[in-house]
Amino acid sequence: MSETTTVVRLRQPGEIDDPLTEVLRAGARQLLAQAIEAEVAAFLAGVKDEKLPDGRD
């Protein structure tokens, strides 16, 4: 028994031919990285003076 199907290939994230989209995605990645770094720095600054119940850092 033979089934006929139509498979549509979806575009993969790395297959963008539009230079503007590539520039926008690169900028978005950079902004996300900066935001994550700022969050980590703020978190570490907030807990740097905290100690465990047994007195360890």
PyMOL Python script that loads the backbone (N, CA, C, O; Angstrom):
from pymol import cmd

cmd.read_pdbstr("""\
ATOM      1  N   MET A   1       0.852  -1.165   0.000  1.00  0.00           N
ATOM      2  CA  MET A   1       0.000   0.000   0.000  1.00  0.00           C
ATOM      3  C   MET A   1       0.903   1.234   0.000  1.00  0.00           C
ATOM      4  O   MET A   1       1.787   1.356   0.847  1.00  0.00           O
ATOM      5  N   SER A   2       0.690   2.117  -0.914  1.00  0.00           N
ATOM      6  CA  SER A   2       1.524   3.301  -1.072  1.00  0.00           C
ATOM      7  C   SER A   2       0.735   4.548  -0.686  1.00  0.00           C
ATOM      8  O   SER A   2      -0.387   4.760  -1.145  1.00  0.00           O
ATOM      9  N   GLU A   3       1.349   5.370   0.171  1.00  0.00           N
ATOM     10  CA  GLU A   3       0.720   6.622   0.569  1.00  0.00           C
ATOM     11  C   GLU A   3       1.459   7.778  -0.082  1.00  0.00           C
ATOM     12  O   GLU A   3       2.689   7.802  -0.101  1.00  0.00           O
ATOM     13  N   THR A   4       0.727   8.713  -0.603  1.00  0.00           N
ATOM     14  CA  THR A   4       1.331   9.901  -1.180  1.00  0.00           C
ATOM     15  C   THR A   4       1.217  11.026  -0.161  1.00  0.00           C
ATOM     16  O   THR A   4       0.125  11.352   0.304  1.00  0.00           O
ATOM     17  N   THR A   5       2.354  11.611   0.179  1.00  0.00           N
ATOM     18  CA  THR A   5       2.350  12.718   1.131  1.00  0.00           C
ATOM     19  C   THR A   5       3.093  13.899   0.528  1.00  0.00           C
ATOM     20  O   THR A   5       3.951  13.743  -0.341  1.00  0.00           O
ATOM     21  N   THR A   6       2.752  15.044   0.994  1.00  0.00           N
ATOM     22  CA  THR A   6       3.452  16.256   0.590  1.00  0.00           C
ATOM     23  C   THR A   6       4.173  16.788   1.819  1.00  0.00           C
ATOM     24  O   THR A   6       3.543  17.205   2.791  1.00  0.00           O
ATOM     25  N   VAL A   7       5.485  16.769   1.766  1.00  0.00           N
ATOM     26  CA  VAL A   7       6.286  17.255   2.880  1.00  0.00           C
ATOM     27  C   VAL A   7       6.808  18.637   2.510  1.00  0.00           C
ATOM     28  O   VAL A   7       7.456  18.814   1.479  1.00  0.00           O
ATOM     29  N   VAL A   8       6.521  19.596   3.351  1.00  0.00           N
ATOM     30  CA  VAL A   8       6.985  20.956   3.119  1.00  0.00           C
ATOM     31  C   VAL A   8       8.187  21.190   4.016  1.00  0.00           C
ATOM     32  O   VAL A   8       8.108  21.012   5.232  1.00  0.00           O
ATOM     33  N   ARG A   9       9.283  21.582   3.424  1.00  0.00           N
ATOM     34  CA  ARG A   9      10.503  21.826   4.194  1.00  0.00           C
ATOM     35  C   ARG A   9      10.395  23.199   4.859  1.00  0.00           C
ATOM     36  O   ARG A   9      10.180  24.207   4.186  1.00  0.00           O
ATOM     37  N   LEU A  10      10.544  23.227   6.172  1.00  0.00           N
ATOM     38  CA  LEU A  10      10.488  24.479   6.908  1.00  0.00           C
ATOM     39  C   LEU A  10      11.848  25.154   6.864  1.00  0.00           C
ATOM     40  O   LEU A  10      12.884  24.491   6.825  1.00  0.00           O
ATOM     41  N   ARG A  11      11.833  26.449   6.870  1.00  0.00           N
ATOM     42  CA  ARG A  11      13.086  27.198   6.857  1.00  0.00           C
ATOM     43  C   ARG A  11      13.788  27.032   8.204  1.00  0.00           C
ATOM     44  O   ARG A  11      13.165  27.156   9.258  1.00  0.00           O
ATOM     45  N   GLN A  12      15.050  26.760   8.159  1.00  0.00           N
ATOM     46  CA  GLN A  12      15.847  26.612   9.368  1.00  0.00           C
ATOM     47  C   GLN A  12      16.392  27.985   9.769  1.00  0.00           C
ATOM     48  O   GLN A  12      16.598  28.839   8.907  1.00  0.00           O
ATOM     49  N   PRO A  13      16.630  28.208  11.073  1.00  0.00           N
ATOM     50  CA  PRO A  13      17.098  29.520  11.526  1.00  0.00           C
ATOM     51  C   PRO A  13      18.378  29.993  10.839  1.00  0.00           C
ATOM     52  O   PRO A  13      18.565  31.197  10.662  1.00  0.00           O
ATOM     53  N   GLY A  14      19.244  29.094  10.457  1.00  0.00           N
ATOM     54  CA  GLY A  14      20.503  29.479   9.836  1.00  0.00           C
ATOM     55  C   GLY A  14      20.403  29.734   8.350  1.00  0.00           C
ATOM     56  O   GLY A  14      21.418  30.017   7.713  1.00  0.00           O
ATOM     57  N   GLU A  15      19.227  29.645   7.778  1.00  0.00           N
ATOM     58  CA  GLU A  15      19.068  29.761   6.334  1.00  0.00           C
ATOM     59  C   GLU A  15      18.439  31.085   5.914  1.00  0.00           C
ATOM     60  O   GLU A  15      17.633  31.114   4.984  1.00  0.00           O
ATOM     61  N   ILE A  16      18.785  32.154   6.567  1.00  0.00           N
ATOM     62  CA  ILE A  16      18.188  33.443   6.241  1.00  0.00           C
ATOM     63  C   ILE A  16      19.039  34.127   5.176  1.00  0.00           C
ATOM     64  O   ILE A  16      20.255  34.254   5.322  1.00  0.00           O
ATOM     65  N   ASP A  17      18.386  34.563   4.111  1.00  0.00           N
ATOM     66  CA  ASP A  17      19.090  35.227   3.028  1.00  0.00           C
ATOM     67  C   ASP A  17      18.942  36.741   3.091  1.00  0.00           C
ATOM     68  O   ASP A  17      19.527  37.456   2.278  1.00  0.00           O
ATOM     69  N   ASP A  18      18.174  37.227   4.039  1.00  0.00           N
ATOM     70  CA  ASP A  18      17.897  38.655   4.151  1.00  0.00           C
ATOM     71  C   ASP A  18      18.934  39.315   5.063  1.00  0.00           C
ATOM     72  O   ASP A  18      18.961  39.026   6.259  1.00  0.00           O
ATOM     73  N   PRO A  19      19.785  40.191   4.529  1.00  0.00           N
ATOM     74  CA  PRO A  19      20.826  40.828   5.346  1.00  0.00           C
ATOM     75  C   PRO A  19      20.262  41.647   6.506  1.00  0.00           C
ATOM     76  O   PRO A  19      20.855  41.674   7.584  1.00  0.00           O
ATOM     77  N   LEU A  20      19.132  42.310   6.301  1.00  0.00           N
ATOM     78  CA  LEU A  20      18.549  43.110   7.376  1.00  0.00           C
ATOM     79  C   LEU A  20      18.134  42.226   8.545  1.00  0.00           C
ATOM     80  O   LEU A  20      18.372  42.576   9.700  1.00  0.00           O
ATOM     81  N   THR A  21      17.522  41.095   8.258  1.00  0.00           N
ATOM     82  CA  THR A  21      17.124  40.164   9.309  1.00  0.00           C
ATOM     83  C   THR A  21      18.343  39.649  10.052  1.00  0.00           C
ATOM     84  O   THR A  21      18.305  39.503  11.274  1.00  0.00           O
ATOM     85  N   GLU A  22      19.413  39.374   9.341  1.00  0.00           N
ATOM     86  CA  GLU A  22      20.639  38.904   9.990  1.00  0.00           C
ATOM     87  C   GLU A  22      21.199  39.966  10.926  1.00  0.00           C
ATOM     88  O   GLU A  22      21.627  39.649  12.036  1.00  0.00           O
ATOM     89  N   VAL A  23      21.201  41.232  10.487  1.00  0.00           N
ATOM     90  CA  VAL A  23      21.697  42.327  11.328  1.00  0.00           C
ATOM     91  C   VAL A  23      20.816  42.483  12.566  1.00  0.00           C
ATOM     92  O   VAL A  23      21.325  42.659  13.673  1.00  0.00           O
ATOM     93  N   LEU A  24      19.510  42.418  12.383  1.00  0.00           N
ATOM     94  CA  LEU A  24      18.592  42.557  13.514  1.00  0.00           C
ATOM     95  C   LEU A  24      18.750  41.418  14.511  1.00  0.00           C
ATOM     96  O   LEU A  24      18.727  41.643  15.721  1.00  0.00           O
ATOM     97  N   ARG A  25      18.908  40.208  14.014  1.00  0.00           N
ATOM     98  CA  ARG A  25      19.092  39.068  14.923  1.00  0.00           C
ATOM     99  C   ARG A  25      20.406  39.178  15.681  1.00  0.00           C
ATOM    100  O   ARG A  25      20.464  38.875  16.873  1.00  0.00           O
ATOM    101  N   ALA A  26      21.463  39.608  14.998  1.00  0.00           N
ATOM    102  CA  ALA A  26      22.754  39.772  15.676  1.00  0.00           C
ATOM    103  C   ALA A  26      22.639  40.835  16.767  1.00  0.00           C
ATOM    104  O   ALA A  26      23.169  40.657  17.864  1.00  0.00           O
ATOM    105  N   GLY A  27      21.954  41.932  16.474  1.00  0.00           N
ATOM    106  CA  GLY A  27      21.754  42.976  17.475  1.00  0.00           C
ATOM    107  C   GLY A  27      20.927  42.486  18.648  1.00  0.00           C
ATOM    108  O   GLY A  27      21.217  42.817  19.798  1.00  0.00           O
ATOM    109  N   ALA A  28      19.905  41.703  18.367  1.00  0.00           N
ATOM    110  CA  ALA A  28      19.070  41.155  19.437  1.00  0.00           C
ATOM    111  C   ALA A  28      19.874  40.212  20.320  1.00  0.00           C
ATOM    112  O   ALA A  28      19.736  40.233  21.543  1.00  0.00           O
ATOM    113  N   ARG A  29      20.712  39.387  19.704  1.00  0.00           N
ATOM    114  CA  ARG A  29      21.563  38.480  20.496  1.00  0.00           C
ATOM    115  C   ARG A  29      22.506  39.274  21.394  1.00  0.00           C
ATOM    116  O   ARG A  29      22.718  38.912  22.552  1.00  0.00           O
ATOM    117  N   GLN A  30      23.074  40.359  20.860  1.00  0.00           N
ATOM    118  CA  GLN A  30      23.991  41.179  21.643  1.00  0.00           C
ATOM    119  C   GLN A  30      23.256  41.838  22.812  1.00  0.00           C
ATOM    120  O   GLN A  30      23.777  41.871  23.927  1.00  0.00           O
ATOM    121  N   LEU A  31      22.066  42.357  22.571  1.00  0.00           N
ATOM    122  CA  LEU A  31      21.286  42.966  23.649  1.00  0.00           C
ATOM    123  C   LEU A  31      20.920  41.950  24.723  1.00  0.00           C
ATOM    124  O   LEU A  31      20.978  42.256  25.914  1.00  0.00           O
ATOM    125  N   LEU A  32      20.544  40.745  24.310  1.00  0.00           N
ATOM    126  CA  LEU A  32      20.233  39.695  25.284  1.00  0.00           C
ATOM    127  C   LEU A  32      21.457  39.337  26.119  1.00  0.00           C
ATOM    128  O   LEU A  32      21.354  39.168  27.334  1.00  0.00           O
ATOM    129  N   ALA A  33      22.603  39.224  25.477  1.00  0.00           N
ATOM    130  CA  ALA A  33      23.833  38.895  26.206  1.00  0.00           C
ATOM    131  C   ALA A  33      24.158  39.987  27.218  1.00  0.00           C
ATOM    132  O   ALA A  33      24.539  39.687  28.350  1.00  0.00           O
ATOM    133  N   GLN A  34      24.011  41.253  26.823  1.00  0.00           N
ATOM    134  CA  GLN A  34      24.276  42.357  27.744  1.00  0.00           C
ATOM    135  C   GLN A  34      23.293  42.351  28.912  1.00  0.00           C
ATOM    136  O   GLN A  34      23.682  42.601  30.053  1.00  0.00           O
ATOM    137  N   ALA A  35      22.038  42.069  28.636  1.00  0.00           N
ATOM    138  CA  ALA A  35      21.029  42.035  29.697  1.00  0.00           C
ATOM    139  C   ALA A  35      21.301  40.907  30.680  1.00  0.00           C
ATOM    140  O   ALA A  35      21.154  41.084  31.889  1.00  0.00           O
ATOM    141  N   ILE A  36      21.695  39.755  30.167  1.00  0.00           N
ATOM    142  CA  ILE A  36      22.001  38.617  31.041  1.00  0.00           C
ATOM    143  C   ILE A  36      23.220  38.923  31.893  1.00  0.00           C
ATOM    144  O   ILE A  36      23.233  38.627  33.088  1.00  0.00           O
ATOM    145  N   GLU A  37      24.248  39.514  31.287  1.00  0.00           N
ATOM    146  CA  GLU A  37      25.445  39.876  32.053  1.00  0.00           C
ATOM    147  C   GLU A  37      25.106  40.878  33.151  1.00  0.00           C
ATOM    148  O   GLU A  37      25.628  40.770  34.261  1.00  0.00           O
ATOM    149  N   ALA A  38      24.247  41.846  32.864  1.00  0.00           N
ATOM    150  CA  ALA A  38      23.843  42.829  33.870  1.00  0.00           C
ATOM    151  C   ALA A  38      23.052  42.165  34.997  1.00  0.00           C
ATOM    152  O   ALA A  38      23.239  42.503  36.165  1.00  0.00           O
ATOM    153  N   GLU A  39      22.174  41.230  34.655  1.00  0.00           N
ATOM    154  CA  GLU A  39      21.404  40.505  35.675  1.00  0.00           C
ATOM    155  C   GLU A  39      22.323  39.697  36.584  1.00  0.00           C
ATOM    156  O   GLU A  39      22.152  39.696  37.803  1.00  0.00           O
ATOM    157  N   VAL A  40      23.290  39.014  35.996  1.00  0.00           N
ATOM    158  CA  VAL A  40      24.227  38.207  36.786  1.00  0.00           C
ATOM    159  C   VAL A  40      25.048  39.110  37.697  1.00  0.00           C
ATOM    160  O   VAL A  40      25.241  38.798  38.872  1.00  0.00           O
ATOM    161  N   ALA A  41      25.532  40.226  37.163  1.00  0.00           N
ATOM    162  CA  ALA A  41      26.324  41.152  37.974  1.00  0.00           C
ATOM    163  C   ALA A  41      25.499  41.707  39.132  1.00  0.00           C
ATOM    164  O   ALA A  41      25.997  41.812  40.253  1.00  0.00           O
ATOM    165  N   ALA A  42      24.247  42.062  38.870  1.00  0.00           N
ATOM    166  CA  ALA A  42      23.383  42.584  39.931  1.00  0.00           C
ATOM    167  C   ALA A  42      23.106  41.516  40.982  1.00  0.00           C
ATOM    168  O   ALA A  42      23.108  41.806  42.179  1.00  0.00           O
ATOM    169  N   PHE A  43      22.868  40.289  40.544  1.00  0.00           N
ATOM    170  CA  PHE A  43      22.616  39.201  41.490  1.00  0.00           C
ATOM    171  C   PHE A  43      23.840  38.962  42.365  1.00  0.00           C
ATOM    172  O   PHE A  43      23.724  38.863  43.586  1.00  0.00           O
ATOM    173  N   LEU A  44      25.014  38.870  41.740  1.00  0.00           N
ATOM    174  CA  LEU A  44      26.236  38.614  42.501  1.00  0.00           C
ATOM    175  C   LEU A  44      26.543  39.755  43.465  1.00  0.00           C
ATOM    176  O   LEU A  44      27.010  39.513  44.578  1.00  0.00           O
ATOM    177  N   ALA A  45      26.286  40.989  43.053  1.00  0.00           N
ATOM    178  CA  ALA A  45      26.501  42.127  43.948  1.00  0.00           C
ATOM    179  C   ALA A  45      25.546  42.063  45.138  1.00  0.00           C
ATOM    180  O   ALA A  45      25.901  42.471  46.243  1.00  0.00           O
ATOM    181  N   GLY A  46      24.357  41.561  44.916  1.00  0.00           N
ATOM    182  CA  GLY A  46      23.372  41.475  45.993  1.00  0.00           C
ATOM    183  C   GLY A  46      23.649  40.382  46.999  1.00  0.00           C
ATOM    184  O   GLY A  46      23.221  40.482  48.149  1.00  0.00           O
ATOM    185  N   VAL A  47      24.352  39.343  46.598  1.00  0.00           N
ATOM    186  CA  VAL A  47      24.592  38.220  47.506  1.00  0.00           C
ATOM    187  C   VAL A  47      26.047  38.110  47.954  1.00  0.00           C
ATOM    188  O   VAL A  47      26.409  37.165  48.656  1.00  0.00           O
ATOM    189  N   LYS A  48      26.884  39.069  47.554  1.00  0.00           N
ATOM    190  CA  LYS A  48      28.310  38.938  47.860  1.00  0.00           C
ATOM    191  C   LYS A  48      28.610  38.979  49.359  1.00  0.00           C
ATOM    192  O   LYS A  48      29.588  38.380  49.805  1.00  0.00           O
ATOM    193  N   ASP A  49      27.790  39.671  50.135  1.00  0.00           N
ATOM    194  CA  ASP A  49      28.042  39.777  51.573  1.00  0.00           C
ATOM    195  C   ASP A  49      27.238  38.780  52.394  1.00  0.00           C
ATOM    196  O   ASP A  49      27.342  38.767  53.621  1.00  0.00           O
ATOM    197  N   GLU A  50      26.440  37.948  51.741  1.00  0.00           N
ATOM    198  CA  GLU A  50      25.654  36.956  52.469  1.00  0.00           C
ATOM    199  C   GLU A  50      26.522  35.770  52.862  1.00  0.00           C
ATOM    200  O   GLU A  50      27.469  35.412  52.162  1.00  0.00           O
ATOM    201  N   LYS A  51      26.184  35.179  53.976  1.00  0.00           N
ATOM    202  CA  LYS A  51      26.923  34.023  54.474  1.00  0.00           C
ATOM    203  C   LYS A  51      25.959  32.863  54.687  1.00  0.00           C
ATOM    204  O   LYS A  51      24.764  33.058  54.907  1.00  0.00           O
ATOM    205  N   LEU A  52      26.498  31.667  54.617  1.00  0.00           N
ATOM    206  CA  LEU A  52      25.717  30.472  54.909  1.00  0.00           C
ATOM    207  C   LEU A  52      25.451  30.406  56.410  1.00  0.00           C
ATOM    208  O   LEU A  52      26.135  31.081  57.180  1.00  0.00           O
ATOM    209  N   PRO A  53      24.482  29.616  56.841  1.00  0.00           N
ATOM    210  CA  PRO A  53      24.182  29.522  58.278  1.00  0.00           C
ATOM    211  C   PRO A  53      25.390  29.127  59.132  1.00  0.00           C
ATOM    212  O   PRO A  53      25.459  29.479  60.310  1.00  0.00           O
ATOM    213  N   ASP A  54      26.343  28.395  58.540  1.00  0.00           N
ATOM    214  CA  ASP A  54      27.518  28.004  59.323  1.00  0.00           C
ATOM    215  C   ASP A  54      28.642  29.032  59.230  1.00  0.00           C
ATOM    216  O   ASP A  54      29.742  28.782  59.723  1.00  0.00           O
ATOM    217  N   GLY A  55      28.386  30.192  58.604  1.00  0.00           N
ATOM    218  CA  GLY A  55      29.356  31.273  58.561  1.00  0.00           C
ATOM    219  C   GLY A  55      30.234  31.320  57.327  1.00  0.00           C
ATOM    220  O   GLY A  55      31.004  32.264  57.150  1.00  0.00           O
ATOM    221  N   ARG A  56      30.129  30.317  56.472  1.00  0.00           N
ATOM    222  CA  ARG A  56      30.956  30.326  55.254  1.00  0.00           C
ATOM    223  C   ARG A  56      30.400  31.311  54.240  1.00  0.00           C
ATOM    224  O   ARG A  56      29.217  31.650  54.258  1.00  0.00           O
ATOM    225  N   ASP A  57      31.296  31.769  53.343  1.00  0.00           N
ATOM    226  CA  ASP A  57      30.877  32.663  52.246  1.00  0.00           C
ATOM    227  C   ASP A  57      30.142  31.890  51.197  1.00  0.00           C
ATOM    228  O   ASP A  57      29.711  32.463  50.197  1.00  0.00           O
TER     229      ASP A  57
END
""", "prot")
cmd.dss("prot")
cmd.show_as("cartoon", "prot")
cmd.util.cbc("prot")
cmd.orient("prot")
